[in-house]
């Protein structure tokens, strides 16, 4: 009984000191919708921003196994922000509209005030890894 109390007491203490594990991870594979821009706001570190489109396709109507039914498609646009200095500069210099990219990062929800002084919400992917999958994005900007 003393041992049980000790173990219970120790595990209660340990669990109160250890934070729960959590994860915020995003993986996207898609095409760039616009040439990247680089912004610097209020003297903060610059950021490269571009949009990435991902497509989802499915068959509607009859059984998905047969050829019947219509094919539907949904395109989702993602705002990608790159803050890491080396990656930020490479993506700004080499990513072009139409390039096929794989992007890893985390999702971030934020707010901003637009030019009409209206508060808006924004969802952004903060990229920490970008892999070029097509030559379309590797041509240097002129």
Secondary structure, DSSP 4 states (H G I P E B T S, - for coil): -HHHHHHHHHHHHHHHHSPPP----EEEEEEE-S--EEE--TTPPPEEEEEEEEEEEEEESS-SSSS-SEEEEEEEEEEEEE-SHHHHHHHHHH--TT-EEEEEEEEEEEEEE-TTS-EEEEEEEEEEEEEE-SGGG-SPP-
